[in-house]
Amino acid sequence: MPKRILTGTVTSDKNEQTVTVSVERRFKHPVLKKIIRKSKKYRAHDPKNSFKEGDQVRIQECAPVSKSKRWEVLVA
C-alpha cells in the first residue's frame, strides 16, 4: 500500500529533530453545500533541523519514530 503524502505549513520548530505541520483540507458540506476548511496538526521527523516556521513542506507516512511522530519530512 502506498504511503500518504500531505502538504502543509510548519507551525513550530522548537523541538529537536521535530516540526509541527498544519495540514488544511477543504471539502463541501453534505447538507449545507458550502466549502468548509478543516486543519489538523501532524508532528514530523526532521533529522537535520532544516525547516523553519512558515515553510511549506511535504510529509510522508513512516514507521513510528517516537510516541507522537508517525510522519517524516520529504526533502524538496
N, C-alpha and C positions, 0 to 999 in steps of 0.2 A: 504494500500500500504506500502511495507517495506521501511525502512529508508536506504538511501545510506550510505555506509561506504567506506572511502577513506584512503589510506596510504600515508604519506608524511614526510617531514623533517621540523622541526621547524627552521624558519629563523629569528625570532625575538621574544623576551620575555620581551620587555621593558615596556609594558603596564601592569597595574594591572589586574589580572584575565583574561588576554587575551594572546594568542600566535598566531603568523602568521605562517601558514603552507604552504609550497610549495609542490604541488602535480604534479608529472610528468606523462604524459601518452605517450605511443608510438603507432603509427599506420602506416600502409602502405599507401603512397600517391596513390590516384586512377589512376593518369596518369603517374607519374614518376616511380612508383613501387619501391620506396625506403622507408626505415623506417625513420619516422620523429618523433622528440621528441618535445613535447609542454608541458609547465608548466603553472600552474595557482596558485595564492595565495588565501588562504582562511583564514579568521580570526575566531578563535575558542575559546570557553569559557573554561578556565582552573581555576576553583574556588579555588584550593589550591596552585596555582603558583608552581606546582611540576615539570614542564617540562622546560628544558633549551635549548638554541640554539644548534642545531646539533642533537637533539634527533629524533629518528624515532617514529612517533606516528600514531594512527588510529583516525580518526574523523568521527562523525556521524551527520546526519542532525537532527535539533531540531527546536522547536518553536523559533521565534526571541527573542534574549536576549537583543540586543541593535540595533542601526541603521545599523551596519555593521556585527554583529555576528549572523549567522544562523546555526552554527556548534558547537559541543561540543566534547572535547577530551575524548576518551574512556580510562578508567583506565586498564592497562595491567596486 
